[in-house]
Amino acid sequence: MTIGLKDIAARAGVSIATVSRVLSGKPVRPAYRSRVDDALAALDYRPNLAARRLRSTRASVIGLIVPDIGNPFFVAFVQAVEGYAWREGLRVILCNSGEDPARERHYLQLLEDERVSGIILAPTRAGGVPETATPLVLVDRVEGTPQVDSVRLDNAGAAGALVDALHGSGCRRITGLFGERGSTAVDRRHGYAAALDRHALPAQIIDVPHEPAARAACVRTALADTACDAVLVGDTFLMLEAAVVLRARSDPQASPVRLAGFDDAAWLRLLDAAPLIVEQPVDEMAHAALALLVERMTGARGDVVRLVFTGTIVSPA
């Protein structure tokens, strides 16, 4: 019998994410690690068995399609997936769809033509779930509940936690800047609005286009016309635009505006006031996505698995 992450998690009474952390050597509470170790022993689990079986077959290449290679989250995710794949004897073909559904479809066809063993896909904003016979795992953007394995952040919960933190620091007029489409932006917008409603605060939501020039113009207009004491943004690009606009304000007597958003970036340390950032567990998400894909590729996976990870709020210093 082939043992998978779901079997180990059920035996140990923990989440699949916790099993993934133990197998990848990440910090886990001692009690949970002990339960997972006991389950591994009881099930006679061999961590690299799936990869060894895979290497014995004709193919050892997987595809990885991301929508924007310039996004810090995807930079970190690609690096983590490639590192884990290398250690498992797999090679990665990287494709950047550039937020273009047609380009995404082209790369999916290309990877199928190359007969890759599996594909990890972060869909474009309008790409949806493709029809493919190749084993597939979705990451980051997961519309609805597709019958495909997926790995994502609890985006609504993370946005709500940011609002709670801002409210706790005294902010009462929190403007939200979010991308126009895509499940990640939608979930973060919903989490933001729900949290403001809990605190009985008004919601000021601005939908921002993705194209760089239009994005910059939209953010400038939004922050010029809005009186706020905090700005919560849906991604790193919006964080940069908001930081530029706020830094350029001419009135030195104006009250400071707190920034909050997602994913750490080195340039955030240049800001006068440290923002609040949701740090995604990128390494764990990458490991989980690859593990799910390998199980599909080796026929070890049955039911669809949807992993949802929790972010951590930090303040870069």
Disulfide bonds with the S-S distance in Angstrom:
none
